[in-house]
Amino acid sequence: MDNNGLSERLRKMRKLKKLRQIDLSDLANISHSYYNDIETRGKTPSEKVLEQLAYALGVSVGYLKGEKIESSDLRDLRIVTTNADVVLIPLVGEVRAGVSMYAQNNIESYIRVDGGTINPDKTYFFLDVIGDSMDKVIREGDKVLVEHTNDVETGDIVIALLNNNEATIKKIRLKDDMIVLLPVSYNPNHVIKSYKEHEVIIIGKVIKAERYFTK
């Protein structure tokens, strides 16, 4: 049987939360044999069972189904709590520091974060950075932790959506009814660009960047 990748997503999240199959089936209020059929044999569960599994794992039903999550739906992403000190923040794709590109907002994995460094009442997600237009502060290959908000100030580093489908990471300057996006780069080819307010949607602001030297 084939359940469109549901088995693998369940297995991934179950292992991230350090749960046995029987633990997750108990949390979702289904029998262990039924859960085993879903994860091991590719059985497709009912919508109700899918909702119970999503609730037990602290993720959206859309994630379990493998659906794309558009920028307007980022507020629906859930932080997965593993214990009092650690939470799992979803990595939802990539953003280009340079020529803007669409942020592919699929949940690709989860990254562990100290729970004391974030506000549990807000939504967060990680993005991979591509390009060099912010390389004085954020380099290609870094992962940026983003707070989903449009409440930003001059000087913040933001994720901005242009033309409704192109996402870019830049420093922001607010001036009258204009939004100015500034590169912070050693590369002189990157230039400051100005937009009218209605031409830009602010998805969120960067809280921090993490650098990985090995895969």
Secondary structure, 3 states (H helix, E strand, C coil): CCCCCHHHHHHHHHHHCCCCHHHHHHHCCCCHHHHHHHHHHCCCCCHHHHHHHHHHHCCCHHHHHCCCCCHHHHHHCCCEECCCCEEEEEEEEEEECCCCECCCCCCCEEEEEEHHHCCCCCCEEEEEEECCCCCCCCCCCCEEEEEECCCCCCCCEEEEEECCCEEEEEEEEEECCEEEEECCCCCCCCCCEEEEHHHEEEEEEEEEEECCCCC
